[in-house]
């Protein structure tokens, strides 16, 4: 499932392409015809993300709410084809089941396979926001909200980090890598996590996730993080990097720090990867 940095990058592309313009909306697949009809021709005001949720605000107090789920994808690009004479551009057939198409004079956005795609009210958007934890990529996100939920829970911290009501946007890769970077036992109950440890994890994810937004990949290896930050400060972009991780998907391989075997176990529905020797910290 895409993690929070992917949704924020997507929201940025949608906003750049469509905000401030009237948007033709359609459902080539046919499963979102009523919703597309409600939005068709309205001006998109803003696109944003909170955790793994994408929101687009349209004129007239109409909002589009999208959750990609496990297989959802959305492409945004400039027009690459022209319609046949007499056929509106948003009715041009494309390969794949397009649930929702966004179209203006310059860009087309195609949404495929989402778990959630709905036109909702401002009140419904507020309700979604209210049930989500703080998002490290959103300005003003309050880590204390997450901390209150963590230190009152007996659940393992590895499970809590995957709970979107605790922290919005962290998925399995960031979970594994963050806990290793801070040498935290993933099975330690939330009640036993120290405030200083949580503060360090929060600050780390606040620093790391923006690199994911601009690079399109999760960067956690210390040498790559240093290179990515330097490139971003110098150019505003991050070049593609070799996909290397500290523990994620390294089952049975030696820990990069101590040489012990990296372990795995199913936690919160996903395979957790950790080093039993390095990760003993409360």
Secondary structure as GFF3:
##gff-version 3
##sequence-region A 1 282
A	DSSP	alpha_helix	4	18	.	.	.	ID=ss1
A	DSSP	beta_strand	24	26	.	.	.	ID=ss2
A	DSSP	alpha_helix	33	39	.	.	.	ID=ss3
A	DSSP	beta_strand	44	50	.	.	.	ID=ss4
A	DSSP	beta_strand	53	58	.	.	.	ID=ss5
A	DSSP	beta_strand	62	67	.	.	.	ID=ss6
A	DSSP	beta_strand	73	78	.	.	.	ID=ss7
A	DSSP	three_ten_helix	89	91	.	.	.	ID=ss8
A	DSSP	beta_strand	98	103	.	.	.	ID=ss9
A	DSSP	beta_strand	107	112	.	.	.	ID=ss10
A	DSSP	beta_strand	116	120	.	.	.	ID=ss11
A	DSSP	alpha_helix	122	131	.	.	.	ID=ss12
A	DSSP	beta_strand	134	135	.	.	.	ID=ss13
A	DSSP	alpha_helix	143	151	.	.	.	ID=ss14
A	DSSP	alpha_helix	157	160	.	.	.	ID=ss15
A	DSSP	beta_strand	167	168	.	.	.	ID=ss16
A	DSSP	alpha_helix	172	181	.	.	.	ID=ss17
A	DSSP	three_ten_helix	190	192	.	.	.	ID=ss18
A	DSSP	alpha_helix	195	215	.	.	.	ID=ss19
A	DSSP	alpha_helix	222	235	.	.	.	ID=ss20
A	DSSP	beta_strand	262	267	.	.	.	ID=ss21
A	DSSP	beta_strand	270	275	.	.	.	ID=ss22
###
